[in-house]
């Protein structure tokens, strides 16, 4: 039981010394530092500093009796209040950091282009789902298909992905060889895919998602995606896609 309590208090953010002193006070009640030192086995040189920290956290209080300080642990419910206070501070910190990030991203020194490689099923999901975050609401998701979409895993994966896109009213358009028409008509169309078809065989499976260009190399043992963040490259492929879209057949 004691080990479980100590573990929980550590998760709250108390140091080992603070836990020893706090639990000693819970056990002893209203006492002076001498009793605390004896019960907690914390040195006299450290106990005052620890008590001050616990007082600041609202977990300990003290009273003066004939010029002597008597310390007492606050009610256990105070631990919950302490956690709630930390949560509120974290929310405020998050808001501040979000503002800082927006400011920093505008700085010229921030790297504007990068390339990443994601491997495996988890990597596939991480790469795609990170990329689609950069698509603005009511924006567009574009792709060139080379036939990977018939794989059962990818069918489930792209179904989940497009449902997230639909929540943000993002349009999904794809170009594929006419040999894939039955596949998209029978499975993907019901999820909102807008498709057109050509006689071309694309050299690779490419997706344009917001600021990112994603190349998928499908292997059931270890799928790989190459994710490139590049505004010029995205603009070039988007222009290419739109030109082909005009002449491709529904």
Secondary structure as the mmCIF struct_conf table of DSSP 4:
data_model
#
loop_
_struct_conf.conf_type_id
_struct_conf.id
_struct_conf.beg_label_comp_id
_struct_conf.beg_label_asym_id
_struct_conf.beg_label_seq_id
_struct_conf.end_label_comp_id
_struct_conf.end_label_asym_id
_struct_conf.end_label_seq_id
HELX_RH_AL_P HELX_RH_AL_P1 UNK A 2 UNK A 12
TURN_TY1_P TURN_TY1_P1 UNK A 13 UNK A 13
HELX_RH_AL_P HELX_RH_AL_P2 UNK A 16 UNK A 28
BEND BEND1 UNK A 30 UNK A 30
STRN STRN1 UNK A 31 UNK A 31
HELX_RH_AL_P HELX_RH_AL_P3 UNK A 33 UNK A 40
HELX_RH_AL_P HELX_RH_AL_P4 UNK A 44 UNK A 56
TURN_TY1_P TURN_TY1_P2 UNK A 57 UNK A 58
BEND BEND2 UNK A 59 UNK A 59
STRN STRN2 UNK A 60 UNK A 65
TURN_TY1_P TURN_TY1_P3 UNK A 66 UNK A 67
STRN STRN3 UNK A 68 UNK A 73
HELX_LH_PP_P HELX_LH_PP_P1 UNK A 74 UNK A 75
TURN_TY1_P TURN_TY1_P4 UNK A 76 UNK A 76
HELX_RH_AL_P HELX_RH_AL_P5 UNK A 77 UNK A 105
TURN_TY1_P TURN_TY1_P5 UNK A 106 UNK A 106
BEND BEND3 UNK A 107 UNK A 107
TURN_TY1_P TURN_TY1_P6 UNK A 108 UNK A 109
BEND BEND4 UNK A 110 UNK A 110
STRN STRN4 UNK A 114 UNK A 119
HELX_RH_AL_P HELX_RH_AL_P6 UNK A 120 UNK A 132
TURN_TY1_P TURN_TY1_P7 UNK A 133 UNK A 134
BEND BEND5 UNK A 135 UNK A 135
HELX_LH_PP_P HELX_LH_PP_P2 UNK A 136 UNK A 136
TURN_TY1_P TURN_TY1_P8 UNK A 137 UNK A 138
STRN STRN5 UNK A 140 UNK A 144
BEND BEND6 UNK A 147 UNK A 147
HELX_RH_3T_P HELX_RH_3T_P1 UNK A 148 UNK A 150
BEND BEND7 UNK A 151 UNK A 151
HELX_RH_AL_P HELX_RH_AL_P7 UNK A 152 UNK A 167
TURN_TY1_P TURN_TY1_P9 UNK A 168 UNK A 169
STRN STRN6 UNK A 171 UNK A 177
HELX_RH_3T_P HELX_RH_3T_P2 UNK A 178 UNK A 180
HELX_RH_AL_P HELX_RH_AL_P8 UNK A 181 UNK A 183
HELX_RH_PI_P HELX_RH_PI_P1 UNK A 184 UNK A 188
HELX_RH_3T_P HELX_RH_3T_P3 UNK A 189 UNK A 191
TURN_TY1_P TURN_TY1_P10 UNK A 192 UNK A 192
STRN STRN7 UNK A 194 UNK A 198
BEND BEND8 UNK A 199 UNK A 199
BEND BEND9 UNK A 203 UNK A 204
STRN STRN8 UNK A 205 UNK A 209
TURN_TY1_P TURN_TY1_P11 UNK A 210 UNK A 211
STRN STRN9 UNK A 212 UNK A 217
BEND BEND10 UNK A 220 UNK A 222
STRN STRN10 UNK A 224 UNK A 229
HELX_RH_AL_P HELX_RH_AL_P9 UNK A 231 UNK A 247
BEND BEND11 UNK A 248 UNK A 248
STRN STRN11 UNK A 249 UNK A 249
#
